[in-house]
Amino acid sequence: MGMSLIGRILTDDDFAGVLADPATANELLWPESDDGADDGAGDRMDLDKAWHGVHFLLTGTAWDTDGPLGQAVLGGRDTGGRSCGVGAPRLLDPRQVADVATALSGLDADSLRGRFNREAMQQLNIYPQIWDEDDIFDEYLLPSVSTLGFFYATAARQNNAVLLAIL
C-alpha cells in the first residue's frame, strides 16, 4: 500500500460546496459510487507514491510550500475535512491553480534532471526512499511531473479549483 497523492478538479458548484461544508471534500475525493476509475472527464489525478519525489524536484525541499511550485503537491488550504493519510484534503482556488499551472509549464526535462539529487533525497527522507533505483527519474518521476502539469493545465484552462489529498 503506501501513501499516494490524488487530486480532483472541482466545478464551481463543488468548490462552493467545499467552502460551505468541509465534509464535501471527502465525498468528492471518495464518492460512494466511485470504482476508482477516471470518469473520462479528465478531472482526476493520481501520482501514486511519486508525490514526495515530485515535490522535491519542484522545490528542493521535503516539506516547504513557498511559491507556486511548492503549492503543486503539498499546498492549498486545509479544508477541515476528515483527515486522510497526511492531514485533511487541501483546496487550491482557481487563482492558485493558474499560478501553479504557469510555474509547471516553465519546467522541462533537462531542468528537472538538474534538480534530481539522490543523496539529498535520501538525507531528507523523501518518501518512498527508492531514489537509488536505476531509471527512477526517467521512468517514475518525470512522467509524474508530466501528469501533474497536465492536471493543473486542464484545471487552469477551465478556471477551476483543485482538491488534493495524500492517503
N, C-alpha and C positions, 0 to 999 in steps of 0.2 A: 504494500500500500504506500503510504508516504504522503507528504503534503504537496498539493497541486494548486496552481493558480487558475481560477476560472473567472470569466468576465461575461457581462451581458450588456448589450446596447439597449438603452431604455427609450421608449417612446415618451412623448411629452406627458401623457397621462400616467405612465409608470413612474416617471421622475416625480411628478406631483404627488403620486401615491406614496412613494418612499419618504418624501419630505413630510407628509402628513402623518404617516404611520410607519415607523421603522420596521415593524414585523413584515411589512410588504416586501422588504429587501430579500428576506429569506424565501418567501413564496416565489419571488421572481427568479431567484437562483436555482431553487429546487421545487418546481411545480409538482404537485401530486401526480399529474398525468404525464410527467416527463419520463421518457425512456432513455434519457442521456444523450440523445442524438440532436444535432442541429436540425431545426425545422425547415431548413432550406432558405430562410430569410437572411442567413449570414450574420445573425445577431449575437452569436456566442463565440467565445474564445476559450481555449484550454491550453495552457503552457506546460501542463504536466509538472514534473519536478524541476524543469529548467528555470523556473521563475527567479530563483535567487541568483543563479549564474547570470541570467539576463540582467537583473538589477545591477550586479557588479559590473558587467560590461558597460552599462549605461552611466553609472555613477562613480565607479572605482571604489565603492564603499559597500559595507554589509547592510546598513540599515538607513542611511541618510536619505531624506526625501526632498532635498533642496532642488529647486528648479523643475522645469517640465520633465526632464528625463528621470529625475528622482520620483516623480509622481506616477510614471507609467506603470509600475508594478506594485509599489508599496504606498502610493499616495492616496489622496481622497479623504473625504471627511467620514469619520466613523458614523455609521447610520444609527447606532444604538440597537441594532437588531440582535438576534441570537448569535452568540459567539460561535465561530466555526473553528477551524484549525489554528489560525493565528489571528485572534481578535474577531470583531464583528465585521460584516460586509462594509465596504467603503464606497463612497459615492464621489464621482467627479462630475461637475456641472459642464454644460456644453462649452463654456469658455475655456475651462481647464482642458477638456478633451481636445479642443482645437490647438491649444498650446502644445500639448503632448504630441499630437499628430505632426505638427510643424517640426518640432525638435527631432522626432524619429525620422522624418523624411530627409533630414540633413545628414544622416549616417549612411555609410557604405561599408561593404565587407572589409575593405582594407583598413579603414579607421577602427572598426570593431576588432579586427585581428590584432591591431596595435595595442588595444586595451586588454587583451586576453593575457592574464598572468597567473599561471598555475600555482606558483608558490604563494602569491598574495591571497589567492582564493582559498588555499588550504589553511594559511595562517588565520584568515578571518572566519574560518569555519563556514564557508559558503556551502549551503545545502545543495545537493546531497553528497558532497565531498567525493566526487568521481572525476575530478578535473585532470587527473594524470592519465586517463584513458586515451588511447590513440583516436584521432579524428573527432574528439568530443566537441571541438569548436565547429568544424565544418558540418558534422552530421547531426548535432544536437542544439548547440547554442545559436548558430547563425540562422537556421530555419525557424527557431523560436522567436528571434528578433523580427524576422520577416512576418511571421504570424501576428505578432503584437503590432507591428507597423500597419499591416492591412486592417486589423481590427479598429485601431484608432482612426485611420484614414476614412474608413467607412462611417464610423460614428460622427466624425467631424463634417464630412460631406452632407450628412443628414441633419447636422446641428443638434445632435442628441447627447445626452448624458451617458455615463458608463458606470456600471456597478461591478466591483471587484471583490473577490473573496479567496482566501487561501484555506484550503481544507485538507 
